[in-house]
Amino acid sequence: MKNAALSRRFVIGGLATSAALARIGVVRAQSSAAPRIVALGGAATEILYALGLGDQVVGVDVSSGFPPEARKKPNVGYYRAISAEGALALSPTLIVATDGAGPKEAMDVLSAASVKLVSLKEITAAEDIPARILTVAEAAGASERGAELAAAVSADLKSLSEDVAKIGTRRKTLILLGPPRSGTLMAGGSGSSGGFALTLAGADNAAAALSGWKPLTDEAAYGMAPDAIVVLQTSSPVSPKEIAQRPALADSPAVKEGRVIAADALGLVGFGPRAAHAALDVARKIYPEATFRDLPSRAWTGEAAARR
């Protein structure tokens, strides 16, 4: 009976989905006591490691750069252009996908397989961050540890929020990502992850007239005249010096007053367990004259996370 279950083929609708499953073969029902987890997205990976489940992670995507130990795991590609076959080839019992994971066809294949798939929701409010921690913890069978981690992150966010509320005059801040292969800088507008990160840091969004992440034109940059600029650092970083030298931004208060800030992209806009600490670091650089309380040292925010 058990062998029959292990050899069962999946019959699902849609020729594309059937063909994809045929290429990867049978997805076996998992009976091992040790879960096998594939994380699609850097925030999902961070949460799993912060929960102490790093040894159960059998695969990650290319955005999973923290903790450093995660880089040693088998890589299944970029979470926004994932290969379902590659993820399922690792025989996972659980797949945790950050919002934006795709394409849809690949996610449909993962949904049809006999593997538990948890898709994390987009972050639009501070309370969504600990909520996603609880979601991952429950799916991974670590609810108790999840409650502890979520409570700690909630406390950090609350402390930061209280200090941010005391800021007198908020600075108009531009948050930039890129450039991608096109060479164009992307500005985080309303509804973007960058825009929400600025909210956590107590800044007004200089690109609020834009929706989502949009290419930053020189004309738009001239009109924004930001008081501060946050430059998100990725695997292809753009230095604050490069930004300051751009003619459309060179005369902005941000450049003239020395408030062009480098920030880790995953830490600030990934909205994992480090979110409050990353936002605090940015807030202190936007408002060097303001007083912000230190947040408690957490195992998951530094190199100690890599040894969990």
C-alpha positions as CSV (number, residue, x, y, z in Angstrom):
1,M,0.0,0.0,0.0
2,K,2.8,2.3,1.0
3,N,4.8,1.4,-2.1
4,A,1.8,2.1,-4.3
5,A,1.4,5.5,-2.8
6,L,5.1,6.3,-3.5
7,S,4.8,5.3,-7.1
8,R,1.5,7.1,-7.9
9,R,1.5,9.5,-10.8
10,F,-0.2,12.8,-10.7
11,V,-3.1,13.3,-13.1
12,I,-3.8,17.0,-13.4
13,G,-5.6,19.3,-15.9
14,G,-3.8,21.2,-18.6
15,L,-1.3,19.9,-21.1
16,A,1.5,22.3,-20.0
17,T,1.2,21.2,-16.4
18,S,1.1,17.5,-17.3
19,A,4.1,17.8,-19.5
20,A,6.1,19.6,-16.8
21,L,5.3,16.9,-14.3
22,A,6.2,14.2,-16.8
23,R,9.6,15.8,-17.2
24,I,10.3,15.6,-13.5
25,G,8.8,12.2,-13.0
26,V,7.0,11.0,-10.0
27,V,6.9,13.4,-7.0
28,R,7.0,11.0,-4.1
29,A,4.9,11.2,-1.0
30,Q,7.3,12.2,1.8
31,S,7.4,10.1,5.0
32,S,10.8,11.2,6.4
33,A,10.8,12.7,9.8
34,A,13.2,15.4,8.7
35,P,11.4,18.0,6.6
36,R,13.0,19.1,3.3
37,I,12.3,22.8,2.6
38,V,12.9,24.8,-0.6
39,A,12.8,28.6,-0.1
40,L,11.8,30.8,-3.0
41,G,12.8,34.4,-2.0
42,G,15.3,35.9,0.3
43,A,12.8,36.8,3.0
44,A,11.5,33.2,3.2
45,T,15.1,31.9,3.6
46,E,15.8,34.4,6.3
47,I,12.7,33.4,8.3
48,L,13.6,29.7,8.1
49,Y,17.1,30.3,9.3
50,A,15.9,32.6,12.1
51,L,13.5,29.8,13.2
52,G,16.5,27.5,13.5
53,L,15.5,25.5,10.5
54,G,18.6,26.1,8.3
55,D,19.6,22.5,8.3
56,Q,16.2,21.6,6.8
57,V,16.5,24.0,3.9
58,V,17.6,21.9,0.9
59,G,17.3,24.6,-1.8
60,V,17.1,28.4,-2.2
61,D,16.8,31.0,-5.0
62,V,19.5,33.4,-6.1
63,S,18.0,36.3,-4.0
64,S,18.8,34.3,-0.8
65,G,22.0,36.1,0.2
66,F,21.5,36.1,3.9
67,P,22.5,34.5,6.1
68,P,25.8,33.7,4.3
69,E,25.3,30.0,5.0
70,A,22.3,29.9,2.7
71,R,24.5,30.6,-0.3
72,K,26.0,27.1,0.1
73,K,22.6,25.5,-0.5
74,P,21.6,24.2,-4.0
75,N,20.2,27.0,-6.1
76,V,17.0,26.8,-8.0
77,G,17.2,30.1,-9.9
78,Y,15.6,33.4,-9.4
79,Y,12.3,33.3,-7.5
80,R,10.5,35.5,-10.1
81,A,11.6,33.1,-12.9
82,I,11.6,29.8,-11.1
83,S,11.9,26.4,-12.6
84,A,9.3,24.1,-11.0
85,E,11.3,21.1,-12.2
86,G,14.4,22.3,-10.5
87,A,12.6,22.9,-7.2
88,L,10.8,19.6,-7.2
89,A,14.0,17.7,-8.1
90,L,15.2,18.4,-4.6
91,S,12.4,16.2,-3.2
92,P,11.0,18.9,-0.9
93,T,8.2,18.3,1.6
94,L,7.6,22.1,1.9
95,I,8.1,25.0,-0.5
96,V,7.9,28.5,1.0
97,A,7.5,31.2,-1.7
98,T,7.8,34.9,-1.2
99,D,5.2,37.1,-2.8
100,G,6.1,37.7,-6.4
101,A,7.3,34.2,-7.0
102,G,6.6,33.0,-10.5
103,P,6.0,32.6,-13.3
104,K,2.4,31.5,-12.9
105,E,2.9,28.4,-14.9
106,A,5.7,27.2,-12.6
107,M,3.6,28.0,-9.5
108,D,0.7,26.1,-11.0
109,V,3.0,23.0,-11.3
110,L,4.2,23.4,-7.7
111,S,0.6,23.7,-6.5
112,A,-0.4,20.5,-8.4
113,A,2.5,18.5,-6.9
114,S,2.1,16.5,-3.7
115,V,4.3,19.0,-1.9
116,K,3.0,21.6,0.6
117,L,3.3,25.1,-0.9
118,V,3.0,28.2,1.2
119,S,2.9,31.5,-0.7
120,L,3.6,34.5,1.5
121,K,1.4,37.6,1.1
122,E,2.7,41.1,0.1
123,I,3.7,43.3,3.0
124,T,1.6,46.4,3.2
125,A,1.7,47.1,7.0
126,A,4.2,46.6,9.8
127,E,2.0,43.9,11.4
128,D,2.3,41.8,8.2
129,I,6.0,41.1,8.9
130,P,5.5,39.1,12.1
131,A,2.4,37.6,10.6
132,R,4.4,36.0,7.7
133,I,6.8,34.6,10.3
134,L,3.9,32.9,12.0
135,T,2.7,31.5,8.7
136,V,6.1,30.0,7.8
137,A,6.6,28.6,11.3
138,E,3.2,26.9,11.4
139,A,3.9,25.4,7.9
140,A,7.3,24.1,9.1
141,G,6.0,22.7,12.3
142,A,7.8,25.2,14.5
143,S,4.9,27.2,15.9
144,E,6.4,27.7,19.3
145,R,9.6,29.1,18.0
146,G,7.6,31.1,15.5
147,A,5.6,32.8,18.2
148,E,8.8,33.8,20.0
149,L,10.4,35.1,16.8
150,A,7.3,37.0,15.8
151,A,7.0,38.6,19.2
152,A,10.6,39.8,19.1
153,V,10.2,41.3,15.6
154,S,6.9,42.9,16.7
155,A,8.7,44.5,19.7
156,D,11.5,45.8,17.5
157,L,9.0,47.3,15.0
158,K,7.0,48.9,17.8
159,S,10.1,50.5,19.3
160,L,11.1,51.9,16.0
161,S,7.6,53.2,15.3
162,E,7.5,55.0,18.6
163,D,10.7,56.8,17.8
164,V,9.7,57.6,14.2
165,A,6.5,59.2,15.5
166,K,8.7,61.8,17.3
167,I,10.3,63.1,14.2
168,G,9.5,66.7,13.7
169,T,9.9,67.6,10.0
170,R,10.0,64.5,7.8
171,R,12.4,64.4,5.0
172,K,11.4,63.8,1.4
173,T,13.4,60.7,0.4
174,L,14.0,58.9,-2.9
175,I,14.7,55.2,-2.8
176,L,16.5,53.7,-5.8
177,L,17.1,50.2,-7.1
178,G,19.3,49.1,-9.9
179,P,20.3,49.6,-12.5
180,P,19.0,46.4,-14.2
181,R,20.4,45.2,-17.5
182,S,18.8,48.2,-19.2
183,G,21.0,50.5,-17.2
184,T,18.0,52.5,-15.9
185,L,17.6,53.3,-12.2
186,M,14.3,52.3,-10.7
187,A,12.5,54.5,-8.2
188,G,10.2,53.1,-5.6
189,G,6.8,54.8,-5.9
190,S,3.5,54.5,-4.0
191,G,2.6,50.9,-3.3
192,S,6.1,49.6,-3.8
193,S,8.2,47.7,-1.3
194,G,10.6,50.7,-1.3
195,G,7.8,53.1,-0.5
196,F,6.8,51.0,2.5
197,A,10.4,50.7,3.7
198,L,10.6,54.5,3.7
199,T,7.4,54.6,5.9
200,L,9.1,52.3,8.4
201,A,12.1,54.6,8.4
202,G,9.9,57.7,9.0
203,A,10.5,59.3,5.6
204,D,8.1,60.8,3.0
205,N,8.4,59.3,-0.4
206,A,9.8,61.7,-3.0
207,A,8.5,59.4,-5.7
208,A,5.0,59.1,-4.4
209,A,3.5,60.3,-7.7
210,L,4.8,57.1,-9.3
211,S,3.1,53.8,-8.8
212,G,5.2,50.8,-7.9
213,W,8.8,50.6,-9.2
214,K,9.3,52.8,-12.2
215,P,12.3,53.9,-14.2
216,L,13.7,57.2,-13.0
217,T,13.9,59.8,-15.7
218,D,16.1,62.9,-15.5
219,E,13.0,65.1,-15.8
220,A,11.3,63.4,-12.8
221,A,14.5,63.4,-10.8
222,Y,14.9,67.1,-11.2
223,G,11.4,67.7,-10.0
224,M,11.7,65.6,-6.9
225,A,14.6,67.4,-5.3
226,P,14.9,64.8,-2.6
227,D,16.2,65.7,0.9
228,A,17.7,62.2,1.1
229,I,18.4,59.3,-1.2
230,V,18.5,55.6,-0.3
231,V,20.4,53.5,-2.7
232,L,19.6,49.8,-2.4
233,Q,22.6,47.5,-2.7
234,T,22.2,44.2,-4.5
235,S,24.6,41.8,-6.2
236,S,25.1,44.6,-8.8
237,P,25.5,47.6,-6.5
238,V,25.3,51.2,-7.4
239,S,27.4,53.4,-5.1
240,P,26.1,56.5,-3.4
241,K,29.0,58.4,-5.1
242,E,27.7,57.3,-8.6
243,I,24.2,58.6,-7.6
244,A,25.6,61.9,-6.4
245,Q,27.4,62.5,-9.7
246,R,24.2,62.2,-11.8
247,P,23.3,65.6,-13.1
248,A,19.6,65.3,-12.4
249,L,20.4,64.7,-8.7
250,A,23.6,66.6,-8.1
251,D,21.9,69.8,-7.1
252,S,19.4,68.1,-4.8
253,P,19.4,68.8,-1.0
254,A,20.3,65.1,-0.5
255,V,23.6,65.4,-2.4
256,K,24.5,68.9,-1.2
257,E,23.8,68.0,2.5
258,G,25.4,64.5,2.3
259,R,22.4,62.3,2.7
260,V,22.9,59.7,0.0
261,I,22.6,56.4,1.8
262,A,23.6,52.9,0.9
263,A,21.3,50.2,2.3
264,D,21.1,46.4,2.0
265,A,18.3,45.6,-0.4
266,L,17.2,42.3,1.1
267,G,17.4,43.6,4.7
268,L,15.4,46.8,4.0
269,V,12.8,45.7,1.4
270,G,12.7,42.0,1.9
271,F,10.7,42.4,5.1
272,G,12.1,39.5,6.9
273,P,13.2,39.3,10.6
274,R,15.8,42.1,10.1
275,A,13.3,44.6,8.9
276,A,13.2,46.8,12.0
277,H,17.0,46.9,12.3
278,A,17.5,47.7,8.6
279,A,14.9,50.5,8.8
280,L,16.5,51.9,12.0
281,D,19.9,52.1,10.3
282,V,18.4,54.1,7.4
283,A,16.3,56.3,9.7
284,R,19.4,57.3,11.6
285,K,21.2,58.3,8.4
286,I,18.2,60.3,7.1
287,Y,17.8,62.0,10.5
288,P,21.2,62.1,12.1
289,E,20.0,64.8,14.5
290,A,17.1,62.7,15.8
291,T,17.3,60.3,18.8
292,F,16.5,56.6,18.1
293,R,16.8,53.9,20.7
294,D,19.0,50.9,20.0
295,L,17.2,47.7,19.2
296,P,18.1,44.5,21.1
297,S,20.9,42.5,19.5
298,R,19.3,39.6,17.7
299,A,20.9,36.3,16.7
300,W,19.3,36.5,13.2
301,T,20.6,40.0,12.3
302,G,24.3,39.2,12.2
303,E,26.9,36.6,11.4
304,A,25.6,34.4,14.2
305,A,22.6,33.7,12.0
306,A,24.8,31.7,9.6
307,R,25.6,29.2,12.4
308,R,22.0,28.5,13.3
